[in-house]
Amino acid sequence: MSTDISLKMLARSLGGTVLVKLRNGRAIRGQLKGYDQHMNLVLEGAEEIRGENNSVKLGLIVVRGDNIVMISPSQIKQEEEVSGA
């Protein structure tokens, strides 16, 4: 996937909830507030997902792009994209 496509996907996900998987195996969910060309992310209301019903609240965080393996936008944002909103 090219960087241009990745940045466009992030632009469409601004304000929505994203799931971020990190190189160390951790998963973090939060509202995407901002990003840059290095894919550093600013997440608000972030929480580390440790299991099905187990999470740790982190609050407002910056995730360095070098540590990111995958970013998944929320289902709601994906449905808006399909419907053309």
C-alpha positions as CSV (number, residue, x, y, z in Angstrom):
1,M,0.0,0.0,0.0
2,S,1.5,3.4,-0.9
3,T,1.9,6.1,1.6
4,D,-0.5,8.4,-0.3
5,I,-3.3,5.8,0.0
6,S,-2.5,5.3,3.7
7,L,-2.6,9.0,4.4
8,K,-5.9,9.4,2.6
9,M,-7.4,6.6,4.7
10,L,-6.2,8.4,7.9
11,A,-7.7,11.7,6.6
12,R,-11.1,9.9,6.3
13,S,-10.7,8.4,9.7
14,L,-10.1,11.8,11.5
15,G,-12.5,12.1,14.4
16,G,-13.4,8.4,14.3
17,T,-12.3,5.5,16.4
18,V,-9.3,3.5,15.2
19,L,-7.7,0.3,16.4
20,V,-3.9,0.5,16.2
21,K,-1.7,-2.6,16.5
22,L,1.9,-2.1,17.6
23,R,5.1,-4.0,16.9
24,N,5.3,-5.2,20.5
25,G,2.0,-6.9,20.1
26,R,-0.1,-4.4,22.0
27,A,-3.4,-3.0,20.6
28,I,-4.7,0.5,21.3
29,R,-8.1,2.0,20.5
30,G,-8.9,5.7,20.5
31,Q,-10.3,8.6,18.6
32,L,-8.0,9.8,15.9
33,K,-7.3,13.5,16.5
34,G,-4.3,14.0,14.2
35,Y,-1.4,12.5,12.3
36,D,1.6,13.5,10.2
37,Q,3.5,12.2,7.1
38,H,5.4,9.8,9.4
39,M,2.1,8.3,10.6
40,N,2.6,9.5,14.1
41,L,-0.9,9.5,15.5
42,V,-2.6,11.5,18.2
43,L,-5.3,9.5,19.9
44,E,-7.8,10.9,22.4
45,G,-9.6,8.7,24.9
46,A,-7.1,5.9,24.1
47,E,-7.2,2.6,25.8
48,E,-4.9,-0.4,25.6
49,I,-6.9,-3.6,24.8
50,R,-5.6,-6.5,26.9
51,G,-8.4,-9.0,26.3
52,E,-12.0,-9.3,25.4
53,N,-13.3,-7.4,28.6
54,N,-10.0,-6.0,29.8
55,S,-8.5,-2.6,28.9
56,V,-6.4,0.1,30.5
57,K,-7.3,3.7,30.0
58,L,-4.5,5.9,28.6
59,G,-6.2,9.2,27.8
60,L,-4.6,11.5,25.2
61,I,-1.5,9.9,23.7
62,V,0.9,10.2,20.7
63,V,1.8,6.9,19.0
64,R,5.1,7.0,17.1
65,G,4.6,5.8,13.5
66,D,7.7,3.6,13.6
67,N,5.9,1.3,16.2
68,I,2.7,0.9,14.1
69,V,2.0,-2.4,12.3
70,M,-1.7,-1.8,11.4
71,I,-4.4,0.9,11.7
72,S,-8.0,-0.2,11.4
73,P,-10.7,2.5,11.1
74,S,-14.0,2.0,12.9
75,Q,-16.9,0.2,11.2
76,I,-19.0,3.3,11.2
77,K,-16.4,5.3,9.2
78,Q,-16.0,2.4,6.7
79,E,-19.8,2.4,6.2
80,E,-19.8,6.2,5.6
81,E,-17.0,5.7,3.0
82,V,-19.0,3.0,1.1
83,S,-22.2,5.1,1.1
84,G,-20.2,8.1,-0.3
85,A,-20.6,10.4,2.8
